[in-house]
Amino acid sequence: MSCLEISDLTKSYDKKTILNNINLTIDSGKIVGLLGENGAGKSTLMKCIVGLVKIDSGEINFKFKGKNKLGFLIEYPAFYPNLSAFDNLKIFASLLDIKNERISEVIKEVGLYKYTDVIFDNYSLVMKQRLGLARAILANPDLLILDEPFNGLDPSGIIEIRNLLKKLTYSGKSILVSSHNLPEIEKIADEIDLLYDKRIVESFNMSDIQQMNKLIVKSNNPKEIKQMLEKYKLNYFYKIYEQTLVIQGEVINSERILDLIYKNKFRISEIYFQRTSLEEHFEEMVGAKIGKIK
């Protein structure tokens, strides 16, 4: 069951199209990673979803009902500089009819319980980011929109926030998250949407990436081996890096490949399997899109 459906969303600034016919669905209890290069429109899309930016056309349909069901952290978190974490959150809580007990809960959840009475101006970047996340989850929302939530966090902070986000999905919460930290997105996301050239150009489950294998062949003749395998109609995805041939696919017949290499008298120094990472897949997809545009 979906909690958010976006259809044909378009947004322009000064006659320049930023987002073009965006289609996106987020299912309940899932973490969706929104990936894209700088300037791809990730933050703009998130602002459209939460109502900070008006769309030109298209539809944004939330499948939940009731107030306070949407929480977000987009760009730099802004608070009153001379108020403490508790007092800052108390202002937002009063607007949302939320009790003080809930404020204490979220402060503890994001790891700020030791700094409850410290004013915002004296917070480090990491602490400010945590407080922004605390405000986002304050109303116990069904859907969280998080733009770069790992920014400025140290390794222990990243682990804490990662665990918190996973915990939220266990209770049916949904999360749309953007980040330049692809290894972290790989650890938490169930699904990925790639935003490129103003559109969502690819959507896939992380399980699909995890099932993709790479066979690494080290040889002085990677180009010739590739041509030979293609001649035998082994239609995998091939890449060559200096003296390395990378063969990628969901199911790779390594015995057949090795047999053909030896029968055709090619010399190899190494051959082994390697799992595809999200970062590698992202680089390959963006590279492929750039190639098509050129």
PyMOL commands that set and color helices and strands:
alter all, ss='L'
color gray80, all
select helices_A, chain A and resi 42-50+85-96+100-109+113-115+120-122+125-137+155-170+182-188+206-211+222-231+254-263+278-293
alter helices_A, ss='H'
color red, helices_A
select strands_A, chain A and resi 2-13+16-27+31-35+57-62+70-73+143-147+174-178+191-196+199-205+213-219+237-241+244-249+268-275
alter strands_A, ss='S'
color yellow, strands_A
deselect
rebuild
show_as cartoon
